[in-house]
């Protein structure tokens, strides 16, 4: 390592970063030490200081250390040597340091004394890590636990992981799950320790999927796309479009078109994706043709997925010689705008073609939690929060103010609930920022005296012994407990189940468990020594009815999306004066927009999360719920006789794909959730990686950016 400090003197270099107009400088920060192939992109103002840069990097890489405990290195312009950035002056600006756009940075800890940097040493204490090894490559649903030292190397981790499957690890990569993304560590990372890579206990580890294990029985269409250099936005768009059945049908039906290279290459791409022969493919030939028409995408920099989708569909449209094409047939609709003069009530009407609905969203945030009441009822609730709310205890306080003002914080317990089972209990001081929507539950606790304790009541399917709804918290005597102490609470729960299903009481069987997990039949006069929980079993035929009656799968349209649509089509006053053609003078006016029939076959909705401003780099991370099926646009239609002839066409839409954006405007990443037409399941498409989602609830996240709906027949 070259210990010569990176020059921070100001020169008259022709590439001086000082300019009169403010702008962001994009820097690439290695996620793992000195690995320029895996990085996050961040944006900094030229006037930002080195201290601010290090603080932002610490946030992105989740480094829980003061910024003076690590320093930065920069890869030279030739890509051969790492140089230290001198941080003796933490107030030096990005401009003064002459950090060029797209510079590649890496961090190093002060674990040894470096000349000129006599600072407290950061000691890498050896400790044991409990890691989760996926039983199926890149699938965290099933795993085994194994232990490793934090000072073990990636090479040792790789060897042990592959040995667990009786496989040789030579030249095979290892994968680490970082939030929702799998990070690949090739053999050139073998000398790095787990501590250096900030790998923590409970991290998911996976081996490389083997081509020979490709299951030909899987549905077709489950094909990943290679990232060609910050092209995740493009891959996300292609996967969204690939899961629109009618669009695929029309594209594949084309014969070879003259002077239509993009249609030709896209057709080949779709054929490969749906052939069932490939685990992943590289869309490089299609990208080359796109670059010939749109040079902006030749830079291999992060782009906006919605803009790219719009440009790509326009390119396909432009390769046809006719006015009406598959693009206009499937993706285009019309909006009618009516402006009403408030002076003479004259209405001016104009129609405009649209290929997507851009819905503005407010800069607020909300958290959706499952609220489980002590009487058996449970429902999803949305909690409005601001930037100051980041702990579980604060979130509970907001929930109580907005939904249950008669309860106290002590009466609510927060849990991670997955597949109707409590996985973890959260404390008030825990952060909820990384808890997935749909997995956070608030359980109401009954009032408890000093001689009492809390236990769980679980609800299981008699035939499968699997839980069919989330558990309830009950209160019982902490000493000698009898059924009589629980009878009122249990009767209330049985009443809830039977009222929701019209089931007879005999449809439920009662059991109690001791502290060792042994289960016993619960009888009316029983003493319950060492009681640890109650189990209510129900027959499957009644459970199916219960699930329908108590559906909490976000699928109905009492969603935030419905509110956004209502706002978009609401009548509003025009800013400033309006020149009325009838009055021939400036007046006040109001404007109303409506959709025209026939509606487009494909409805693309953009949730406008980004603010494109030279002075800001903001993304609105508000969670917006949306229906998976049955989105009805009927109330937004033009209401007049000229559209009655088209009234027989459907106004309802089902979701087929979602383009997700994680991160911010500069350093984000795109993935896609899409519904496979063959098996009806939802899958995650993350560049080369494709995996089945565990639950439909996984589809709804605060990262949703583009929603692709298809009209039902």
Buried (B, 14 or more C-beta within 10 A) or exposed (E): EEEEBBEBEBEEEEEEBEEEEEEBBBBBBBBBBBBBEBBBBBBBBBEBBBBBBBBBBBEBBEBEEEBBBBBBBBBEEEEEEBBBBBBEEEEBBBBBBBBBBEBBBBBBBBBEEBEEBEEEEBEEEEEEBEBBBBBBBBBBEEBEEBEBBBBBBBBBBBBBBBEEEEEEBEEBBBBBBBEBBBBBBBBEBBEBBBBBBBBEBEBBBBBBBEEEEEEEEBBBBBBBBBBBEBBBBBBBBBBBBBBBEBBBEBBEEBEEBEEBBBBBBBBBBBEBBBEBEBBBBBBEBBBEBBBEBBEEBEEEBBBBBBBBBBBBBBBBBEBBEEEEBBBBBBBBBBBBEBBBBBBEEBEBEEEEEBBBBEBEBEBEBBBBBBBBBBBBEBEBBBBBBEEEBEBBBBBBBBBBEEBBEEBEEEBBBBBBBBEBEBEEEBEBEBEBEEBBBBBBBBBBBBEBEEEBBBBBBBBBBBEEEEBBBBBBBBBBBBEEBBBEBBEEBBEBBBEBBBEBBEBEEEBBBBBBBBEEEEEBEBEEEBEBEEBBBBBBBBBEEBBEEBBEEBEBBBBBBEBBBBBBBEEBBEEEEBEEEBEBEEEEEEBBBBBBBBBBBBBBBBBBBBBBBBEEEEEEBBBBBBBBBBBBBEBBBEEBBBEEEEBEEEEEEEBBBBBBBBBBBBBBBBBBBBBBBBBBBEEEEBBBBBBBBBBBBEEBBBBBBBBBBBBBBBBEE
